[in-house]
Amino acid sequence: MDQQIFERSLSGNTPPAGVSPLLEALWYDAEDDWDHAHRIVQAISSADAAWVHAYLHRKEGDIWNADYWYSRAGRRRPAVSLEEEWRSMVAELLG
């Protein structure tokens, strides 16, 4: 799957079959279901999950908490828009 196909899937009712839980979380986030996305990432312990978790808190406006999760991910809060960060996460997680 590539980024274009993933983004087109946002017009559907469910995430694409076979995507990772982190991509599923980003799909739900793009569908304005922050709570569902957050529940997914809370259940995963990895640097990539911490990155998605950080993004979600940044989007929520909880910058202190976002910075905590960026630190857990070994990253810094980016100086780009939320949309740009979302796209870069999807691209990286799609590999």
C-alpha positions in Angstrom: 0.0 0.0 0.0 1.2 3.5 -0.7 0.4 6.9 0.8 -2.0 7.8 -2.0 -4.1 4.6 -1.5 -4.1 5.1 2.3 -5.3 8.7 2.0 -8.0 7.7 -0.5 -9.2 5.1 2.0 -10.4 8.0 4.2 -13.4 8.3 2.0 -14.5 4.8 3.2 -16.0 3.7 6.5 -13.2 1.6 7.8 -9.4 1.6 7.7 -7.8 -0.4 5.0 -7.5 -4.1 5.8 -4.1 -5.2 6.9 -2.6 -1.9 8.0 -0.7 -1.7 11.2 -2.4 -0.6 14.4 -0.5 2.7 14.3 -1.7 3.4 10.7 -5.2 2.5 11.9 -4.8 5.1 14.7 -3.8 7.7 12.2 -6.7 6.8 10.0 -9.1 7.3 12.9 -7.4 10.6 13.7 -8.0 11.8 10.2 -11.6 10.8 10.5 -11.9 13.1 13.6 -12.0 10.2 16.1 -9.2 11.3 18.4 -10.4 9.1 21.2 -10.3 5.9 19.2 -6.9 6.8 17.8 -5.6 7.5 21.3 -6.9 4.2 22.7 -5.0 2.4 20.0 -1.7 4.0 20.7 -2.0 3.8 24.4 -2.0 0.0 24.1 1.3 -0.1 22.2 4.8 0.3 23.7 7.2 1.3 20.9 9.0 4.4 19.8 6.7 4.7 16.8 3.6 4.5 19.1 5.1 7.2 21.3 5.5 9.3 18.2 1.9 8.9 17.1 0.9 9.5 20.8 2.9 12.7 20.8 1.2 13.9 17.6 -2.2 13.2 19.0 -1.5 15.3 22.1 0.0 18.0 20.0 -3.2 18.1 18.0 -5.2 18.2 21.2 -3.2 21.2 22.3 -1.6 19.5 25.2 1.9 20.6 24.4 3.6 19.5 27.6 2.2 16.0 27.2 3.1 16.0 23.5 6.7 16.9 24.3 6.8 14.1 26.9 5.8 11.6 24.2 8.1 13.1 21.6 10.9 12.5 24.1 9.8 8.9 24.6 9.9 8.5 20.8 13.4 10.0 20.6 12.1 12.9 18.6 11.5 16.6 18.9 8.3 18.3 18.3 8.4 19.3 14.6 8.1 22.9 13.4 5.6 21.8 10.7 1.8 21.8 10.5 -0.2 19.0 11.9 -1.1 18.0 8.4 2.5 17.8 7.4 3.4 15.7 10.4 0.5 13.4 9.8 1.6 12.8 6.2 5.2 12.2 7.2 4.1 9.7 9.9 2.0 7.8 7.4 4.8 7.8 4.8 7.3 6.5 7.4 5.0 3.9 8.9 4.1 2.6 5.4 7.8 2.1 4.9 
